[in-house]
């Protein structure tokens, strides 16, 4: 059930901006330990906006208190806002499902429901009264770990709807391993077995220092296990802190992660579920990409059976994933998810927040709040990189994840100074009237400012950068013998080439410009080329 929206349609945008501004000031006060009161901020909005503003302010405060590790007494909050119990409940519910168990436990305690206590029994008596049951992943205790004898369980690393992950010692190879054990009822389901087999198969074909290594897949009629390398550093989700992490640490992590994802893309494999929980850290905090359970090969993306389905974790979905457009998924969808991870690590919060429906709507229709509004000390270049990843149009994102890694490396090499040139804000240049004539190299800065879309670290829009890469590349698979720019007369083809592209080419390229005429084009071309 979604919260009713009292905002009238004619002024909805202005009022939404007002609510967002109030929530931002409330969050800033909270982070500065000023103990802001929701009631005072509600007094700043007209009565028709009280309900919408209350829900947003409650969601902000609940999230901030969770990040501090504070418990939330739901009953007390309901008493504080009588008549709005439903709004309180919906604001308290987790935005993307990560804290569902906490929410459920609180709700059960509120109504006085407790798990029944089972009387202690003598093991022999229990065995006589009911037949013995095989170990199951449903019972996460070490004594019940359903592992082959060669594995000695050490501890439970995690448990969720899929089953349990154990830390164990592999006696045959004398090494620690992490063993993912699927729940009994899921193990009997063919689709779940296929998904786990696919994860093992995909990860096994990717040998890269930034990807978690799968050792083996073990299965029988009752259970299904994935044995993979154990990484003692936990996952990136546990490293997210309010206010964000140091820029240098985040940049180094993201370079390594992007390299690993790029390697998967080069093998025609798209992850589709990149998020901090699926990025593990080794003993020296080097990141590894894990969990290829939702990954697909490039040839599978056009499978009509996937049409209309959403895959992945809501907060990290790309717009095309949020719309269920599986036929449009490619490496740029993973680029979006990497942008969300980068944003979260740098600011301590996801770019889009709210209920599941609200997050999906924001992903499809809204742009994220710029990073430097939350952390002004960040370099403008890291903001440009992140927001380019989070462009709603796929064509405006990095064309490959390796390009993202290259920009991060270049920024890291320059240092984290916030005085780096801010390419997201084009320089003001004087207008040069040309009439019907094409722009040329003298008009380059002015012409580039006219072109839409995000820029690369050199200030070039994608429409120039893509041509520049193809022309300058010495790799046969990244270049072409002939390129054609076509369009109606007067649309700017000549200006794009003469004012945008040619002046941007490196010294290793010799451009030759020939203007076509009805009679002398071939002769002029031969003379220019000295044939």
N, C-alpha and C positions, 0 to 999 in steps of 0.2 A: 504494500500500500504506500503510495507516495504522499508527501505532505501537500495539502491544498495550497495553491498559489494565489494569494490575494492581490497580486499586482495587476492593475488594469492595463489592458493592451496598449492604449494610446501613449502612455508614458512609461511603458515597461522597461525600456533600455535605460532611461535616466534613473529610474528608481533602483534598478539592479546595480548601477554604478554607485549609487548612494550606499546601498547595503554593503557592497564590496569595500568601499572606503571605510565604513564604520568597522567592519570586521578586521581590516588591516590595522587600524589604530588600536583596536582591542587586543589583537595579537601582539603588537609592538609593546603595549603596556604590560601584557602578561610576561613576555620574554624579559622585560626590564624589571620584573619582580615588583610591580606597582600595585598588584592585587586589584585589577579592574573589576567593577561590578556590572554584570549584564544589564541590570535594571537601569543604571545610569545611561548606558549607551542606547537602550530602547527609548529613552525619553527624547532622543534626538531625531526620531523618525515619526512621521504622521501615523495615526492609529491604524490605517489600512495596511501599513507595512509591518506592524508589530509581530504578526505571526511568522512571516518569512524571515525577518531579522532575528527573531528569537531562535528559530531553528538553526540558522547559520552560526550565530554566536555560541550556542550550545555545542555544536559540532566542533568549532574551533577550540573551545576550552577543554572539551573531553579529549580531543587529540593531543593537546599540549600537556594535559595532566598525565595521559598514558605515556608520552615520551619521557616524562620525569619519573616514571615508575610509581605514580600515585594511584591508590585505589579510588574508585568512584562509587559512592553510595547512591544507587539509582532511586531508592525510595525517598531519600532526603531531597534529591533534586525535584522529584514530583511534588513533594510538599511545598517546596519553594515556589513552584509555578503551578498552582492549582488550576484545573480546567484545561491544562495543556499537557497532560500526561502522555498523550500519543506523540506530540512533538518531541518531548524529552526522550521517549523510547527510540524514536527514529534517529535522533541525533546521536544517541548513545550507541546504536548498532554500528558495527565496524564498516568502514567505507568500502573495503575490498575483500572482506571475509577473513582477514588474517587473524582477528581477535574474536572469532566466533565462539570458541570454547569459553573465553572469559565472559562474554555476553550471556551465553546460555547458562553458565554456572550462577551468575548473578541473578538471572531471572528465576531459576529454580529455587535459590535461597529466598528470594523475595516472597514466593508463594508458599514457602515452608516445606518444599519437597526435598527429601534426602534419599541418597542411594541406600537401599536396604542392606543391613549388616548381615553377613553370613556367619553362622556359628562355626567356631573352630571344631574340627573333627580330627579324629585319629586317622592317619592315612590308610591304615588297614580297613577301618570301618567304611571310609569313603569308597575304597576299592570294592568292598563287598556289596555296597548298595547300588552302584552304577558302574557300567563298563568303563574301562580306561579310555581316555580320549587322546588322540595324537596331539603333539605340540602345535600351536597355531600362532600366527602373527597377530591374532586378536588379543593375545595375552602377552604384554611386552616384557614380563619378567625374564631375567636371564635363565632361570630354571626351566622356563617354557620355550626358550628360543628354539625354533624349528630348524636348526642348522645341522648339516652333516657332521659326523664325528671328527673330521679333520679340522674343523673350526672350533676354537674355544671362545665363547662369548665373553666380552669384557664389560660392556655397558650398552645401554640404549642411547643412541644418538638422537633419535627423533621418532615421532609417531604422528600419523595423520590418517586421513580417510583411505589412503591407498594401502597402508600397512605400517610396518616398523623398519627402521634402519638400525642395525647393530654394528658396534665396533667389535671385531673379533680378531683372534690370532690364527693365521693360516699355518698350521703345523707343517704342511708339505713344503711350503716355500719360505717358512720362517719370516713372516712379515705381517704387519697389521693390515687389515682390510675393512672396508665398510660394506655391509651386506644389506641390500634392499630386499625386504621380504613382503610380498603382496599379501593382503588379507585373504582369508580362506574363501569367502564368498566371491571376491574379485578373481581369485585364482581359477575358479570354476567357470568364469565368463570368458568366452573366446576372444571378445574384443579387447579385454584387459590384457590377456596373455599376448595377443598380437602387438599391443602397444608397448609392452615391456620388451618383447623380442625385438621390436623395431628400434627401441632406444639402445639396446645392447648392440644390435647390428650396425647402426649408424655411428655410434661412438667408437666401435671397434675399428672401423675403416678410417678413422681420423687420428693419425698419430702426430700429435702436436704438443709442445710443452705447455700450452695454455688451455688444453682440453683434458678433463678428467679421464683417466685410462680405465677402460672396462677390462677386467681380467677374464671373466667367464660368465655364462648363463647356465644355471642349474634348474632343472624342472622335473617334476613327476606329476602324477594325477592329482595330488593334493596341494602342491606348493610350487612356487616359482620364485627364484632368487637371482639377483644380479650381484655379482661380486666385483667391486671396483676398488681402486686405490683409496687409502684413507688419508684425508687432509686434516691435520689437527687444528687449523686456524679458524674453523667455523665458516660461516657464510657472510657475505657483505651486508645482509639485512641486519645482522647483529652489530655492525660497525656504524650504522647511520646514527647521527646524533643531532639534537636540535641546533640550528644555526649553521650546520654543515661542517665538513672536514677540511683540513688544510688543502689548499689548491694543488700543491706539488704532489701530495700523496694521491689525490684523486686523479690527476693527470697521468701519473705513472700507472695506476691501476687500469685506467680506461685505455691507454695505449696497448697494454698487454691483452686486455679483453677484446679490443677491436682487432688485433692481430689474429687471435684465435677464431673469432667469428668470420673474419675475412678468409681464413684458411678453409673453414667449412663451406663458405660460399664458392670458393674456387673448386670445390668438389661437388658443386651443384646441390648443396644441402642447406636448407634454411631452418633456423632454430624455432622461431615462432613463439617462444616463451622466455625471452631474456628478461631477467629481473634479479635483484640482489640476492634473493633466496637461492637462485640457481647458479650463483658464482661463489665458489669455495676458495679458501685461502690455505696455502701450505704452511709449513713451519716457519718460513721467513716472510709470510704475508704476500707471496706471489699469487695472483688470482688464476683460477682455472674455471672454465665454462663447463657446466654439468647439465644433466637432465635433458636429453634429446628425445624425450617421450612424445613431444608434439611435432618434432622435426619432419620435414617433407623434402623429397627430392624435387628438383625443378620440374621434371616430367609429370609429377603427381599434382602439381598446383592447378592444372586444368581439369582435374577429375570432376565431372558434373555432380557426383555424389557429395562433394564438399560445398557446393554452391549454397549460399545462405547461412552457412554455419559460422559461428564465431569460435575462435580458438585462442588460447592463451589466458593470461591473467588480466582482468579488466583494466587496472590502473596503468598497465604497460602496453596495452593494445594500440596499434597504429589505427588511423582513421579507416583504412580499408578493412582491417580486421574487425573494427567496431561495427562496420556496415555489413559484415558477412560476405565481403567480396573476395572470396578465395582465389578467383581467377586473376586478381590484380596483385596478389602477394608476390614479393620478390625480396632481394637483399635489402631494398630500401625500407621494407617493413621492419626488419631487424634493426636498421639504422635508427628508426623512430624509437624503438624500445631502448636502445643504447642511450639515446638522448634523454629519455625519462630517468634512466639510472644515473647518468651524469648530473642531471638537475637535482635529483634526490640526494646524491652524495654531497653536492656543493651547498645545498640549502637546508637539508634535513627534512624536506617535505616533497611529496610528489607534485607535479605541476597541476594536476587535476584531482579534485577531492569532492567527496559527497557520497550519496548512495550510488548503487550500481548504475541505475538509469541516468542519474545526473552526470556521473563520470563519462559514460558513453556519449551523452549529448555534448558535453564540453569537448571531448576529443574530436567529435565530428564537426563542431561549429566554432570553437573558440581558440584563441591563441594563448599560450601560457604567459604568466606574468614574467617580465624580464628578470633575470637572475640578479642584476645589480640593483634592483629595487629592494631586494632582500639582503644582499651583501654588496654594498657599494665598493668595497675594497677589491673585488674580483677584477681581473683584467677584462677590458672590453672584448678582446679576442675570444676568450672562453665563452662569453655570452653569445657572441656571433656563432661560434661552433655549435653550441648547444641548441640555439634557436633554429639553426639550419637543419639539424637533425629532426627537430620538432615542427618542421613545415608541414602543413596539412596536405599540400600538393606533393605527390611523390617526386615530380620533376624538379622541385625546388630543394629536395634533400641531396645529400651526397650521393653521387651515382654509384659509388662502391664504398664499402666499409674501409678499404685500404686508403681511400682519400681522406676519410675521417682520421684514421691513425696518422697519416702524414701531416695533417694540420695540427694535431695534438703534439706531435714530435717537434714541429717547427716552433710552436708556441713554447714548449718546454725548453727548447734550445735558447730562445730569446730571454727566458726568465718570466717571472710572474708580475712584472711591473705593470701597474694600471695605467701607465703613461703610453702603452703601446698604441699605435694608430687605431682608431675606432673606425673600421671599414664599414660598419653597419650604418654610419651617418655620412653620406656622400658629401664631398666638398662642394661648396657653392661656387659655381662658375658662371661667367657671363654668357648670356644668350647670343648666339651668332646666327643671325638670319641668313638662310641659304636659298630661300625661294624653292624652286623645284630641283635645284642641284643637290647631288649627294654630299653628305658630310665627308671630310677627309681626315688625315692624321692630325691636322691642326685643331680639329674640333673634338679630339678624343675624349677629354675629360667631360665636356658638356654632353657628348653623345652617350657616354657610359652612364651618366646620371639619368638619362631618359629610359634606360632599359630596366624592366621590372625584375623582381625576384631577389633572393639573398645573394650575397657576394662571397667569394673565397677570400683567403688571407691576403691576396694581392688586390682585392677590390673588384675582381672580375665577376660578372654575372655568369650563370651556368651556360647560357646560350653562346657566350664567347669562350668560356673555359673548355667546353666539350670539343669545340672545333680546334682550339689551340692544342689540346692534348693529342688529338688524332693526327694533326699535321706534324707536330714535333716528335711524336713517338717513333722509335726505331724498331719496335716490335710489330711483326706482321699482323698479329691478331688484334692490335689496337689501332691500326691505321688503315687507310684505303687509298687506292690509286686515284680515284675520282670522287669528288664531293659536289653535291648539287644543292643550291639554295633556291627555292622556288616560291612564288607567290605572285599576287596581282601587281600590276604596275603602280609604282608609288608607295608601296608598303614598307620600303626601307631596306631592301636587299643590298643595294650598293653601299649604303651607309654602314650597314652591319659589317660588311667585309672591309671597306676602305678606312672607316673611322674606328671601328671596334676591334676587328680581328687582326688585320695586318700590323698595326702599331703594337699589338700585344705579343707578336711572335718573337721568339728568341733569336740570337745572332746566328744560330745554325741553319736558319731558313732564309732563302733568298726569294722574296716575293716579286712577281712580275705582273704589272697591271696593264691590260689591253682593253681599250674601249671598242666595243663592236660597232661596225658601220654596215650599211647595206651591201657595200661592194668590196671593201678593202680589209675585212677582218682577218682572213687567212694570210694575206700578204703581210699585214702588220704584225701578226703573231709570229710568222716565220722570221721576219726581220728582228723582232725583239729577242727571239730565242737564238738568233744568229744561225739559223738552219740553212 
